[in-house]
Amino acid sequence: MKKPKHWTQPSVRIHETRDDRGRAWSGKTANSKVRSEPRQMAAIERDAETKQAYQATEAKNLATD
């Protein structure tokens, strides 16, 4: 069942000026940086795990030689 039109009000869009958006040197806005931060943190963590596994394997190989 659809809601009658008088139940929902249209949302008002407030224009945000270019100066207020505050872009970084990379051209990204603060909002897009915040949204992409978890992906960046996950990539850093994966790289750290890979590096740690590599170093553990190297240490194991040196110990057995």
Backbone torsions as a table, in degrees:
resi	resn	phi	psi	omega
1	MET	NA	128.4	-178.9
2	LYS	-83.1	148.2	176.8
3	LYS	-74.7	145.2	173.8
4	PRO	-64.8	151.7	-175.7
5	LYS	-61.3	-30.5	-176.9
6	HIS	-74.3	-8.7	178.2
7	TRP	-77.6	-35.1	-176.9
8	THR	-104.6	137.1	177.3
9	GLN	-103.6	141.6	177.5
10	PRO	-67.3	141.3	179.1
11	SER	-77.8	143.4	-179.2
12	VAL	-93.9	125.4	178.6
13	ARG	-93.8	125.0	179.4
14	ILE	-99.3	125.6	-179.1
15	HIS	-72.0	133.6	179.0
16	GLU	-109.7	122.6	-176.1
17	THR	-69.1	161.5	-178.8
18	ARG	-62.1	-36.1	-179.1
19	ASP	-68.3	-30.3	-177.4
20	ASP	-78.3	-18.1	-176.6
21	ARG	-74.9	-28.4	175.2
22	GLY	60.1	85.2	-179.7
23	ARG	-90.8	149.3	174.7
24	ALA	-82.1	175.4	179.9
25	TRP	-59.9	-30.1	-179.6
26	SER	-75.1	-7.5	179.4
27	GLY	92.3	2.0	-179.0
28	LYS	-90.0	146.3	175.2
29	THR	-81.1	165.2	-179.8
30	ALA	-61.1	-36.9	-179.4
31	ASN	-63.8	-42.8	-178.6
32	SER	-70.2	-30.8	176.9
33	LYS	-66.5	-40.7	179.8
34	VAL	-66.2	-39.8	-179.6
35	ARG	-67.6	-33.6	-175.9
36	SER	-90.5	-5.1	-177.0
37	GLU	-60.3	-44.4	178.7
38	PRO	-59.4	-37.4	177.3
39	ARG	-64.3	-40.5	-179.3
40	GLN	-66.5	-42.2	179.5
41	MET	-64.9	-38.3	178.3
42	ALA	-64.9	-38.8	178.8
43	ALA	-65.7	-41.0	178.4
44	ILE	-63.8	-40.8	179.7
45	GLU	-65.5	-41.5	177.6
46	ARG	-61.9	-42.1	179.5
47	ASP	-63.4	-39.4	179.5
48	ALA	-65.5	-41.2	178.6
49	GLU	-64.0	-41.8	179.1
50	THR	-63.4	-44.2	179.9
51	LYS	-63.1	-41.9	-179.6
52	GLN	-65.6	-40.9	178.7
53	ALA	-65.0	-40.1	178.5
54	TYR	-63.3	-45.3	-179.5
55	GLN	-65.4	-35.9	178.1
56	ALA	-66.3	-41.3	178.2
57	THR	-64.9	-42.8	177.9
58	GLU	-62.0	-42.9	179.7
59	ALA	-64.6	-39.0	179.2
60	LYS	-65.0	-43.1	-179.8
61	ASN	-65.6	-38.2	178.7
62	LEU	-68.8	-35.0	-178.8
63	ALA	-69.8	-32.2	-177.0
64	THR	-84.2	-16.7	-179.3
65	ASP	-78.5	NA	NA
